[in-house]
Amino acid sequence: MQLIGEYPVALDEKGRLRLPTALLRQLSPVATGDGQTYEFVVNRGFERCLTLYPKPVWDGITAKLSRLNRFNDRNRAFVRSFFLGAYPLTTDSAERILLQKPLMDYAGITKQAILLAMDDRIEIWSPEAHADTAALDPNSFADLANDVMGGDLTDD
């Protein structure tokens, strides 16, 4: 799964947001008796954002986590932190998902959000936090790319 795109969305007073059609076209729906739906799990991201995982991606990650040695205190701490605030979500008939208030508070999300499709998951940012993250200086980005990618990439 290779999700891409950046999508500004509005939330209603209940904390629901409609997933953009361009994003949904990149996902696989689940057939139901009433048509189709999309299944996700949302939890806290590493920064002050939320991470929305398509259910198959979540299942793959949790399968890896289940193989960790739970007698190791760092493993337990990581697994506990990873699952903190995790909720299953299913789209409704209007292709909306409902974000829980504690998660919205964690990410500073109120009436607007930015969905950032990133590889196999979607980050949900407040517009302010997203602007701060997106304001990375081009020279800093070049340095970061060099550190992370190391110039060792070859075309396949």
C-alpha positions as a Python dict, from the first residue, in 0.01 Angstrom:
ca = {
    (1, 'M'): (0, 0, 0),
    (2, 'Q'): (144, 335, -104),
    (3, 'L'): (-77, 624, 8),
    (4, 'I'): (3, 977, -102),
    (5, 'G'): (-152, 1320, -73),
    (6, 'E'): (-221, 1601, 169),
    (7, 'Y'): (-583, 1684, 240),
    (8, 'P'): (-733, 1966, 448),
    (9, 'V'): (-1060, 1856, 613),
    (10, 'A'): (-1322, 2006, 840),
    (11, 'L'): (-1456, 1839, 1153),
    (12, 'D'): (-1814, 1875, 1266),
    (13, 'E'): (-1918, 1951, 1625),
    (14, 'K'): (-1910, 1579, 1711),
    (15, 'G'): (-1552, 1530, 1589),
    (16, 'R'): (-1640, 1360, 1262),
    (17, 'L'): (-1443, 1419, 945),
    (18, 'R'): (-1518, 1303, 594),
    (19, 'L'): (-1235, 1116, 428),
    (20, 'P'): (-1158, 1272, 88),
    (21, 'T'): (-1258, 1072, -217),
    (22, 'A'): (-905, 1097, -360),
    (23, 'L'): (-773, 928, -47),
    (24, 'L'): (-1045, 662, -35),
    (25, 'R'): (-966, 564, -395),
    (26, 'Q'): (-624, 454, -272),
    (27, 'L'): (-773, 220, -7),
    (28, 'S'): (-953, -112, -24),
    (29, 'P'): (-1310, -111, 108),
    (30, 'V'): (-1466, -394, 303),
    (31, 'A'): (-1794, -529, 166),
    (32, 'T'): (-2088, -520, 407),
    (33, 'G'): (-2455, -610, 374),
    (34, 'D'): (-2529, -240, 317),
    (35, 'G'): (-2256, -175, 62),
    (36, 'Q'): (-1897, -104, 160),
    (37, 'T'): (-1703, 55, 441),
    (38, 'Y'): (-1343, 129, 533),
    (39, 'E'): (-1185, 1, 853),
    (40, 'F'): (-906, 175, 1044),
    (41, 'V'): (-738, 199, 1380),
    (42, 'V'): (-634, 541, 1508),
    (43, 'N'): (-386, 614, 1783),
    (44, 'R'): (-140, 875, 1903),
    (45, 'G'): (143, 952, 1663),
    (46, 'F'): (504, 995, 1760),
    (47, 'E'): (472, 1372, 1738),
    (48, 'R'): (161, 1569, 1834),
    (49, 'C'): (-49, 1413, 1561),
    (50, 'L'): (-273, 1112, 1526),
    (51, 'T'): (-196, 812, 1308),
    (52, 'L'): (-473, 646, 1112),
    (53, 'Y'): (-385, 292, 1008),
    (54, 'P'): (-586, 98, 751),
    (55, 'K'): (-691, -218, 937),
    (56, 'P'): (-465, -456, 738),
    (57, 'V'): (-163, -235, 816),
    (58, 'W'): (-256, -224, 1185),
    (59, 'D'): (-292, -602, 1190),
    (60, 'G'): (56, -643, 1042),
    (61, 'I'): (212, -410, 1299),
    (62, 'T'): (36, -573, 1593),
    (63, 'A'): (144, -918, 1469),
    (64, 'K'): (506, -797, 1496),
    (65, 'L'): (441, -649, 1840),
    (66, 'S'): (290, -975, 1963),
    (67, 'R'): (624, -1145, 1898),
    (68, 'L'): (812, -913, 2135),
    (69, 'N'): (929, -1056, 2465),
    (70, 'R'): (686, -909, 2720),
    (71, 'F'): (924, -998, 3003),
    (72, 'N'): (1152, -720, 2875),
    (73, 'D'): (1050, -392, 3043),
    (74, 'R'): (1137, -174, 2740),
    (75, 'N'): (927, -396, 2515),
    (76, 'R'): (632, -371, 2755),
    (77, 'A'): (672, 5, 2779),
    (78, 'F'): (679, 43, 2400),
    (79, 'V'): (378, -182, 2343),
    (80, 'R'): (182, -3, 2616),
    (81, 'S'): (267, 338, 2468),
    (82, 'F'): (188, 224, 2115),
    (83, 'F'): (-158, 101, 2212),
    (84, 'L'): (-229, 410, 2424),
    (85, 'G'): (-541, 575, 2286),
    (86, 'A'): (-589, 325, 2004),
    (87, 'Y'): (-948, 296, 1878),
    (88, 'P'): (-1102, 98, 1591),
    (89, 'L'): (-1288, 312, 1339),
    (90, 'T'): (-1526, 230, 1057),
    (91, 'T'): (-1654, 482, 807),
    (92, 'D'): (-2024, 561, 818),
    (93, 'S'): (-2251, 587, 514),
    (94, 'A'): (-2117, 940, 447),
    (95, 'E'): (-1755, 811, 454),
    (96, 'R'): (-1686, 989, 784),
    (97, 'I'): (-1486, 874, 1083),
    (98, 'L'): (-1537, 988, 1441),
    (99, 'L'): (-1228, 1100, 1633),
    (100, 'Q'): (-1244, 1056, 2010),
    (101, 'K'): (-1213, 1370, 2220),
    (102, 'P'): (-898, 1257, 2412),
    (103, 'L'): (-718, 1197, 2084),
    (104, 'M'): (-831, 1531, 1943),
    (105, 'D'): (-706, 1701, 2260),
    (106, 'Y'): (-370, 1521, 2235),
    (107, 'A'): (-319, 1645, 1877),
    (108, 'G'): (-470, 1991, 1930),
    (109, 'I'): (-735, 1925, 1665),
    (110, 'T'): (-1057, 2125, 1683),
    (111, 'K'): (-1250, 2231, 1372),
    (112, 'Q'): (-992, 2170, 1100),
    (113, 'A'): (-729, 1906, 1032),
    (114, 'I'): (-473, 1810, 771),
    (115, 'L'): (-457, 1449, 656),
    (116, 'L'): (-108, 1355, 542),
    (117, 'A'): (-101, 1023, 358),
    (118, 'M'): (240, 876, 421),
    (119, 'D'): (331, 536, 280),
    (120, 'D'): (88, 289, 440),
    (121, 'R'): (-72, 520, 699),
    (122, 'I'): (-231, 861, 736),
    (123, 'E'): (-123, 1123, 987),
    (124, 'I'): (-389, 1362, 1118),
    (125, 'W'): (-250, 1702, 1217),
    (126, 'S'): (-389, 2023, 1352),
    (127, 'P'): (-330, 2294, 1089),
    (128, 'E'): (-95, 2477, 1327),
    (129, 'A'): (123, 2174, 1407),
    (130, 'H'): (126, 2075, 1040),
    (131, 'A'): (244, 2424, 941),
    (132, 'D'): (523, 2404, 1200),
    (133, 'T'): (631, 2063, 1070),
    (134, 'A'): (608, 2170, 704),
    (135, 'A'): (817, 2482, 771),
    (136, 'L'): (1142, 2283, 764),
    (137, 'D'): (1420, 2491, 612),
    (138, 'P'): (1526, 2353, 269),
    (139, 'N'): (1889, 2330, 385),
    (140, 'S'): (1781, 2138, 694),
    (141, 'F'): (1576, 1907, 470),
    (142, 'A'): (1882, 1847, 251),
    (143, 'D'): (2092, 1766, 560),
    (144, 'L'): (1820, 1536, 691),
    (145, 'A'): (1798, 1359, 354),
    (146, 'N'): (2172, 1308, 353),
    (147, 'D'): (2168, 1168, 708),
    (148, 'V'): (1874, 937, 645),
    (149, 'M'): (1935, 833, 288),
    (150, 'G'): (2313, 868, 290),
    (151, 'G'): (2333, 908, -82),
    (152, 'D'): (2346, 529, -114),
    (153, 'L'): (2022, 486, -304),
    (154, 'T'): (2035, 322, -640),
    (155, 'D'): (1757, 301, -893),
    (156, 'D'): (1611, -46, -928),
}
